[in-house]
């Protein structure tokens, strides 16, 4: 499946499923040579590399560097006592193995662990629906490729931000906050405020620096549980960090303040080279992009407050 995402040509092959192909359909393209090739395989046994240089181990994930220079990580699922994921990443090639869940007992154990995990999450929607949470066999492809692309896109001067992004007047605005704060609610209010506004990506928009020196907000197939978004690539206008409040009030942030907020919204790689690249891109982003903190209610006045700060003043 050939896709063009944030201007990067990606060819995904292997054990694809209808849920992913539907989400990816708006990004279909035709090209002779891809920038990144992704191979996704469902495996009865996930095979780990025999030689590697250990980087670190956190919780159930191990990170390592392979002899050929690839960045690699793999997951051990303690509930079933098996490795469930192994991902190898090079700038032009990603190989993903994911354990093919077939055993009903294993799936039951995964579902029980998922319910307990959801109960610990700060997002009210997550723990409220914890008892009905179930493992969906189509989501490993979405989640595994999402994680891998967060690392691979750094090689193309791009990175993902946990945010809900809109396009308004052909410019991108990112609204970032911890899960459950109201990002989606706020972005949907923009569609009410002006029918020309639309949601670019409801979970993980991509920011990419292009040859013209500008940073662009880009859609992608990785848009959280809702999958809401569109295939568009527009200049970035601003980043707005949301806080719930009793009044609607917006304040522009100084660079150090913006950095502190932004670091909570990006995945930081453990690989030193990729980490250095991420911080270089963040420095470039903050040197030319205004960032704000918006304390707000979930109403149209909050949209008007942002509009005034970004487009009227």
LOVEX-379613 format. One record per residue (C-alpha): residue number from 0; residue in three letters; x, y, z. Coordinates in Angstrom, 2 decimals, decimal comma. Layout:
BEGIN
PT / pos / code / c1 / c2 / c3
PT / NUM / ALA / X / Y / Z
...
REM end
This chain:
BEGIN
PT / pos / code / c1 / c2 / c3
PT / 0 / UNK / 0,00 / 0,00 / 0,00
PT / 1 / UNK / 1,71 / 3,17 / -1,21
PT / 2 / UNK / 1,06 / 6,28 / 0,88
PT / 3 / UNK / 2,30 / 9,85 / 0,94
PT / 4 / UNK / 2,29 / 11,14 / 4,52
PT / 5 / UNK / 3,59 / 14,62 / 5,37
PT / 6 / UNK / 5,33 / 14,58 / 2,00
PT / 7 / UNK / 7,16 / 11,32 / 2,84
PT / 8 / UNK / 6,60 / 8,36 / 0,50
PT / 9 / UNK / 5,77 / 5,26 / 2,55
PT / 10 / UNK / 5,17 / 1,75 / 1,20
PT / 11 / UNK / 3,46 / -0,53 / 3,73
PT / 12 / UNK / 3,24 / -4,25 / 2,96
PT / 13 / UNK / 2,41 / -7,43 / 4,83
PT / 14 / UNK / -0,53 / -8,45 / 7,00
PT / 15 / UNK / -2,70 / -5,38 / 6,51
PT / 16 / UNK / -6,33 / -5,22 / 7,65
PT / 17 / UNK / -9,46 / -3,33 / 6,53
PT / 18 / UNK / -9,46 / -0,90 / 9,48
PT / 19 / UNK / -5,97 / 0,33 / 8,67
PT / 20 / UNK / -6,43 / 0,38 / 4,91
PT / 21 / UNK / -9,60 / 2,46 / 5,34
PT / 22 / UNK / -7,76 / 5,02 / 7,49
PT / 23 / UNK / -4,83 / 5,08 / 5,10
PT / 24 / UNK / -6,93 / 5,34 / 1,91
PT / 25 / UNK / -6,88 / 9,18 / 1,75
PT / 26 / UNK / -3,06 / 9,05 / 1,69
PT / 27 / UNK / -2,75 / 6,63 / -1,24
PT / 28 / UNK / -0,28 / 7,74 / -3,89
PT / 29 / UNK / 1,71 / 6,35 / -6,79
PT / 30 / UNK / 5,49 / 6,58 / -6,93
PT / 31 / UNK / 8,43 / 4,64 / -8,29
PT / 32 / UNK / 10,62 / 4,60 / -5,18
PT / 33 / UNK / 9,56 / 4,99 / -1,55
PT / 34 / UNK / 11,38 / 6,94 / 1,18
PT / 35 / UNK / 10,37 / 4,41 / 3,85
PT / 36 / UNK / 9,41 / 0,77 / 3,40
PT / 37 / UNK / 7,40 / -0,81 / 6,23
PT / 38 / UNK / 6,93 / -4,56 / 6,47
PT / 39 / UNK / 4,36 / -5,70 / 9,03
PT / 40 / UNK / 4,04 / -9,39 / 9,86
PT / 41 / UNK / 1,81 / -11,29 / 12,26
PT / 42 / UNK / 3,95 / -14,10 / 13,71
PT / 43 / UNK / 3,33 / -17,24 / 15,73
PT / 44 / UNK / 6,67 / -16,55 / 17,43
PT / 45 / UNK / 8,30 / -13,12 / 17,53
PT / 46 / UNK / 12,00 / -13,49 / 16,75
PT / 47 / UNK / 14,44 / -11,27 / 18,65
PT / 48 / UNK / 17,83 / -10,15 / 17,32
PT / 49 / UNK / 20,72 / -12,40 / 18,32
PT / 50 / UNK / 23,29 / -9,60 / 18,45
PT / 51 / UNK / 22,66 / -6,11 / 19,76
PT / 52 / UNK / 23,97 / -3,32 / 21,96
PT / 53 / UNK / 21,54 / -2,74 / 24,82
PT / 54 / UNK / 20,36 / 0,84 / 25,26
PT / 55 / UNK / 17,88 / 0,50 / 28,11
PT / 56 / UNK / 14,96 / -1,50 / 29,53
PT / 57 / UNK / 11,79 / 0,17 / 30,84
PT / 58 / UNK / 8,75 / -1,77 / 32,04
PT / 59 / UNK / 8,07 / -4,39 / 29,36
PT / 60 / UNK / 10,12 / -2,80 / 26,56
PT / 61 / UNK / 13,79 / -3,28 / 25,64
PT / 62 / UNK / 15,64 / -0,82 / 23,38
PT / 63 / UNK / 18,81 / -1,74 / 21,52
PT / 64 / UNK / 21,12 / -0,83 / 18,62
PT / 65 / UNK / 21,80 / -3,55 / 16,05
PT / 66 / UNK / 25,14 / -4,22 / 14,28
PT / 67 / UNK / 23,78 / -2,83 / 11,00
PT / 68 / UNK / 22,94 / 0,47 / 12,72
PT / 69 / UNK / 19,20 / -0,19 / 13,05
PT / 70 / UNK / 17,33 / 1,04 / 16,13
PT / 71 / UNK / 15,34 / -1,80 / 17,65
PT / 72 / UNK / 12,86 / -2,42 / 20,44
PT / 73 / UNK / 10,81 / -5,40 / 21,60
PT / 74 / UNK / 8,05 / -6,04 / 24,14
PT / 75 / UNK / 7,56 / -8,87 / 26,61
PT / 76 / UNK / 3,95 / -9,43 / 27,67
PT / 77 / UNK / 4,04 / -10,75 / 31,22
PT / 78 / UNK / 0,37 / -11,84 / 31,17
PT / 79 / UNK / 1,07 / -14,54 / 28,59
PT / 80 / UNK / 4,85 / -14,83 / 29,02
PT / 81 / UNK / 5,63 / -14,17 / 25,37
PT / 82 / UNK / 7,28 / -11,52 / 23,24
PT / 83 / UNK / 4,53 / -9,71 / 21,36
PT / 84 / UNK / 6,40 / -7,07 / 19,33
PT / 85 / UNK / 9,79 / -6,56 / 17,71
PT / 86 / UNK / 10,45 / -3,47 / 15,59
PT / 87 / UNK / 13,63 / -2,68 / 13,64
PT / 88 / UNK / 14,01 / 0,85 / 12,29
PT / 89 / UNK / 16,40 / 2,32 / 9,74
PT / 90 / UNK / 15,78 / 5,64 / 7,96
PT / 91 / UNK / 14,54 / 3,88 / 4,83
PT / 92 / UNK / 13,20 / 0,58 / 6,23
PT / 93 / UNK / 11,01 / -0,58 / 9,12
PT / 94 / UNK / 10,39 / -4,23 / 9,95
PT / 95 / UNK / 7,64 / -5,05 / 12,47
PT / 96 / UNK / 6,79 / -8,45 / 13,89
PT / 97 / UNK / 3,66 / -8,70 / 16,02
PT / 98 / UNK / 2,49 / -11,79 / 17,87
PT / 99 / UNK / -0,60 / -13,28 / 16,24
PT / 100 / UNK / -3,12 / -13,65 / 19,05
PT / 101 / UNK / -5,24 / -16,74 / 18,41
PT / 102 / UNK / -5,54 / -18,46 / 21,79
PT / 103 / UNK / -8,77 / -17,46 / 23,59
PT / 104 / UNK / -7,15 / -17,87 / 27,01
PT / 105 / UNK / -4,37 / -15,48 / 26,04
PT / 106 / UNK / -6,86 / -12,95 / 24,70
PT / 107 / UNK / -8,83 / -13,18 / 27,96
PT / 108 / UNK / -5,67 / -12,47 / 29,97
PT / 109 / UNK / -4,85 / -9,51 / 27,72
PT / 110 / UNK / -8,37 / -8,11 / 28,17
PT / 111 / UNK / -8,16 / -8,42 / 31,96
PT / 112 / UNK / -4,82 / -6,59 / 32,00
PT / 113 / UNK / -6,20 / -3,93 / 29,64
PT / 114 / UNK / -9,15 / -3,25 / 31,95
PT / 115 / UNK / -6,85 / -2,83 / 34,96
PT / 116 / UNK / -4,55 / -0,56 / 32,97
PT / 117 / UNK / -7,44 / 1,66 / 31,87
PT / 118 / UNK / -8,48 / 2,11 / 35,51
PT / 119 / UNK / -5,12 / 3,72 / 36,30
PT / 120 / UNK / -5,26 / 6,29 / 33,49
PT / 121 / UNK / -5,90 / 9,97 / 34,30
PT / 122 / UNK / -8,24 / 10,40 / 31,34
PT / 123 / UNK / -11,82 / 10,23 / 32,75
PT / 124 / UNK / -13,12 / 8,66 / 29,54
PT / 125 / UNK / -10,55 / 5,87 / 29,81
PT / 126 / UNK / -11,25 / 4,73 / 33,36
PT / 127 / UNK / -15,01 / 5,28 / 33,04
PT / 128 / UNK / -15,06 / 2,76 / 30,18
PT / 129 / UNK / -12,41 / 0,45 / 31,62
PT / 130 / UNK / -14,79 / -2,47 / 32,21
PT / 131 / UNK / -15,85 / -2,54 / 28,56
PT / 132 / UNK / -12,32 / -2,25 / 27,15
PT / 133 / UNK / -11,37 / -5,13 / 24,86
PT / 134 / UNK / -8,33 / -6,05 / 22,79
PT / 135 / UNK / -9,06 / -5,32 / 19,13
PT / 136 / UNK / -7,05 / -7,53 / 16,74
PT / 137 / UNK / -6,99 / -4,84 / 14,04
PT / 138 / UNK / -5,26 / -2,26 / 16,25
PT / 139 / UNK / -1,74 / -3,82 / 16,53
PT / 140 / UNK / -1,06 / -2,73 / 12,94
PT / 141 / UNK / -2,19 / 0,84 / 13,65
PT / 142 / UNK / -0,40 / 1,12 / 16,99
PT / 143 / UNK / 2,84 / -0,58 / 15,93
PT / 144 / UNK / 3,24 / 1,49 / 12,76
PT / 145 / UNK / 2,35 / 4,65 / 14,72
PT / 146 / UNK / 5,12 / 3,97 / 17,25
PT / 147 / UNK / 7,68 / 3,13 / 14,57
PT / 148 / UNK / 6,91 / 6,21 / 12,48
PT / 149 / UNK / 7,48 / 8,45 / 15,50
PT / 150 / UNK / 11,13 / 7,42 / 15,27
PT / 151 / UNK / 11,45 / 7,10 / 11,51
PT / 152 / UNK / 9,98 / 10,53 / 10,73
PT / 153 / UNK / 12,78 / 12,20 / 12,70
PT / 154 / UNK / 15,09 / 11,25 / 9,83
PT / 155 / UNK / 12,88 / 13,38 / 7,57
PT / 156 / UNK / 12,85 / 16,49 / 9,81
PT / 157 / UNK / 9,43 / 15,63 / 11,20
PT / 158 / UNK / 7,88 / 14,53 / 14,48
PT / 159 / UNK / 4,43 / 13,80 / 15,92
PT / 160 / UNK / 2,76 / 15,80 / 18,70
PT / 161 / UNK / 0,01 / 14,53 / 20,99
PT / 162 / UNK / -2,57 / 17,13 / 20,01
PT / 163 / UNK / -5,77 / 17,80 / 18,15
PT / 164 / UNK / -5,07 / 19,96 / 15,11
PT / 165 / UNK / -7,33 / 22,07 / 12,94
PT / 166 / UNK / -6,97 / 23,84 / 9,62
PT / 167 / UNK / -8,33 / 27,39 / 9,56
PT / 168 / UNK / -7,68 / 29,93 / 6,80
PT / 169 / UNK / -5,28 / 27,40 / 5,25
PT / 170 / UNK / -3,12 / 27,37 / 8,37
PT / 171 / UNK / -2,66 / 24,74 / 11,07
PT / 172 / UNK / -3,31 / 25,27 / 14,77
PT / 173 / UNK / -2,38 / 22,57 / 17,28
PT / 174 / UNK / -4,28 / 22,23 / 20,57
PT / 175 / UNK / -2,32 / 20,13 / 23,02
PT / 176 / UNK / -3,15 / 18,91 / 26,52
PT / 177 / UNK / -3,19 / 15,73 / 28,60
PT / 178 / UNK / -5,84 / 13,20 / 27,60
PT / 179 / UNK / -9,27 / 14,08 / 28,94
PT / 180 / UNK / -8,67 / 17,84 / 29,08
PT / 181 / UNK / -10,94 / 18,61 / 26,13
PT / 182 / UNK / -8,80 / 18,90 / 22,99
PT / 183 / UNK / -11,38 / 17,27 / 20,75
PT / 184 / UNK / -14,22 / 19,26 / 22,28
PT / 185 / UNK / -12,36 / 22,50 / 21,57
PT / 186 / UNK / -11,44 / 21,63 / 17,99
PT / 187 / UNK / -15,02 / 20,63 / 17,19
PT / 188 / UNK / -16,14 / 24,06 / 18,44
PT / 189 / UNK / -13,99 / 25,60 / 15,70
PT / 190 / UNK / -16,10 / 23,76 / 13,12
PT / 191 / UNK / -19,16 / 25,42 / 14,68
PT / 192 / UNK / -17,41 / 28,79 / 14,77
PT / 193 / UNK / -16,56 / 28,68 / 11,06
PT / 194 / UNK / -17,74 / 26,00 / 8,65
PT / 195 / UNK / -14,49 / 26,30 / 6,66
PT / 196 / UNK / -12,46 / 25,02 / 9,62
PT / 197 / UNK / -11,82 / 21,27 / 9,83
PT / 198 / UNK / -9,98 / 18,77 / 12,01
PT / 199 / UNK / -6,61 / 17,86 / 10,51
PT / 200 / UNK / -5,79 / 15,11 / 13,01
PT / 201 / UNK / -7,46 / 14,34 / 16,32
PT / 202 / UNK / -4,54 / 12,72 / 18,13
PT / 203 / UNK / -1,08 / 12,80 / 16,53
PT / 204 / UNK / -0,57 / 15,43 / 13,84
PT / 205 / UNK / 2,87 / 15,53 / 12,24
PT / 206 / UNK / 5,04 / 18,66 / 12,18
PT / 207 / UNK / 7,54 / 18,69 / 9,33
PT / 208 / UNK / 10,19 / 21,20 / 8,30
PT / 209 / UNK / 10,40 / 21,57 / 4,53
PT / 210 / UNK / 13,06 / 22,94 / 2,21
PT / 211 / UNK / 11,41 / 26,38 / 2,21
PT / 212 / UNK / 12,34 / 26,72 / 5,90
PT / 213 / UNK / 8,72 / 26,60 / 7,08
PT / 214 / UNK / 7,15 / 24,08 / 9,45
PT / 215 / UNK / 3,97 / 22,42 / 8,26
PT / 216 / UNK / 1,16 / 20,75 / 10,15
PT / 217 / UNK / 0,26 / 17,48 / 8,45
PT / 218 / UNK / -2,43 / 14,85 / 8,68
PT / 219 / UNK / -1,69 / 11,15 / 9,04
PT / 220 / UNK / -3,56 / 7,82 / 9,29
PT / 221 / UNK / -2,60 / 7,69 / 12,99
PT / 222 / UNK / -5,40 / 9,68 / 14,59
PT / 223 / UNK / -6,22 / 7,91 / 17,84
PT / 224 / UNK / -9,29 / 5,82 / 18,52
PT / 225 / UNK / -11,59 / 8,08 / 16,51
PT / 226 / UNK / -9,40 / 8,10 / 13,40
PT / 227 / UNK / -10,73 / 11,56 / 12,62
PT / 228 / UNK / -8,65 / 13,71 / 10,31
PT / 229 / UNK / -7,87 / 14,62 / 6,74
PT / 230 / UNK / -4,97 / 14,41 / 4,32
PT / 231 / UNK / -3,70 / 17,98 / 4,27
PT / 232 / UNK / -0,40 / 19,78 / 4,75
PT / 233 / UNK / -0,53 / 23,47 / 5,74
PT / 234 / UNK / 1,82 / 26,04 / 7,33
PT / 235 / UNK / 1,72 / 25,97 / 11,12
PT / 236 / UNK / 0,20 / 29,10 / 12,66
PT / 237 / UNK / 0,54 / 28,38 / 16,40
PT / 238 / UNK / 0,45 / 25,83 / 19,19
PT / 239 / UNK / -2,07 / 26,31 / 21,98
PT / 240 / UNK / -1,83 / 24,34 / 25,23
PT / 241 / UNK / -5,18 / 23,85 / 26,96
PT / 242 / UNK / -6,13 / 23,99 / 30,61
PT / 243 / UNK / -9,64 / 23,73 / 31,97
PT / 244 / UNK / -10,74 / 26,93 / 33,68
PT / 245 / UNK / -13,73 / 28,92 / 34,85
PT / 246 / UNK / -12,93 / 31,78 / 32,46
PT / 247 / UNK / -11,53 / 31,98 / 28,94
PT / 248 / UNK / -8,07 / 33,51 / 29,05
PT / 249 / UNK / -5,12 / 33,18 / 26,67
PT / 250 / UNK / -1,47 / 34,08 / 27,36
PT / 251 / UNK / 1,53 / 33,85 / 25,05
PT / 252 / UNK / 4,33 / 31,71 / 26,44
PT / 253 / UNK / 8,02 / 32,48 / 26,60
PT / 254 / UNK / 10,28 / 29,95 / 24,86
PT / 255 / UNK / 11,30 / 28,08 / 28,04
PT / 256 / UNK / 7,68 / 27,83 / 29,18
PT / 257 / UNK / 6,62 / 26,57 / 25,76
PT / 258 / UNK / 9,41 / 23,98 / 25,81
PT / 259 / UNK / 8,22 / 22,62 / 29,15
PT / 260 / UNK / 4,68 / 22,25 / 27,84
PT / 261 / UNK / 5,74 / 20,77 / 24,50
PT / 262 / UNK / 8,00 / 18,12 / 26,02
PT / 263 / UNK / 4,94 / 16,65 / 27,69
PT / 264 / UNK / 3,31 / 16,21 / 24,28
PT / 265 / UNK / 6,04 / 14,43 / 22,30
PT / 266 / UNK / 7,51 / 10,93 / 22,47
PT / 267 / UNK / 11,18 / 11,19 / 23,34
PT / 268 / UNK / 13,36 / 8,44 / 21,83
PT / 269 / UNK / 15,94 / 6,72 / 24,01
PT / 270 / UNK / 18,42 / 6,63 / 21,13
PT / 271 / UNK / 20,83 / 9,55 / 21,62
PT / 272 / UNK / 21,12 / 10,42 / 17,94
PT / 273 / UNK / 17,36 / 10,56 / 17,51
PT / 274 / UNK / 16,96 / 12,50 / 20,75
PT / 275 / UNK / 19,45 / 15,10 / 19,54
PT / 276 / UNK / 17,53 / 15,37 / 16,26
PT / 277 / UNK / 14,24 / 15,83 / 18,10
PT / 278 / UNK / 15,61 / 18,63 / 20,28
PT / 279 / UNK / 17,09 / 20,36 / 17,22
PT / 280 / UNK / 13,67 / 20,30 / 15,55
PT / 281 / UNK / 11,94 / 21,53 / 18,72
PT / 282 / UNK / 14,44 / 24,41 / 18,99
PT / 283 / UNK / 13,69 / 25,40 / 15,39
PT / 284 / UNK / 9,97 / 25,10 / 15,99
PT / 285 / UNK / 9,92 / 27,30 / 19,09
PT / 286 / UNK / 12,20 / 29,91 / 17,54
PT / 287 / UNK / 9,59 / 30,71 / 14,92
PT / 288 / UNK / 6,21 / 29,52 / 16,19
PT / 289 / UNK / 4,12 / 31,37 / 18,79
PT / 290 / UNK / 2,84 / 29,20 / 21,64
PT / 291 / UNK / 0,03 / 30,01 / 24,06
PT / 292 / UNK / -1,64 / 28,71 / 27,20
PT / 293 / UNK / -5,44 / 28,83 / 27,05
PT / 294 / UNK / -7,43 / 28,48 / 30,24
PT / 295 / UNK / -10,92 / 27,85 / 29,00
PT / 296 / UNK / -14,44 / 26,60 / 29,27
PT / 297 / UNK / -15,85 / 24,26 / 26,60
PT / 298 / UNK / -17,76 / 26,99 / 24,77
PT / 299 / UNK / -17,58 / 29,15 / 21,64
PT / 300 / UNK / -16,18 / 32,07 / 23,61
PT / 301 / UNK / -13,00 / 30,01 / 24,08
PT / 302 / UNK / -12,68 / 29,79 / 20,29
PT / 303 / UNK / -13,29 / 33,51 / 19,95
PT / 304 / UNK / -10,57 / 34,15 / 22,55
PT / 305 / UNK / -8,03 / 32,19 / 20,50
PT / 306 / UNK / -9,18 / 33,74 / 17,26
PT / 307 / UNK / -8,67 / 37,24 / 18,64
PT / 308 / UNK / -5,13 / 36,46 / 19,85
PT / 309 / UNK / -4,02 / 34,70 / 16,64
PT / 310 / UNK / -5,82 / 36,57 / 13,90
PT / 311 / UNK / -6,97 / 39,94 / 15,18
PT / 312 / UNK / -4,19 / 41,29 / 17,38
REM end
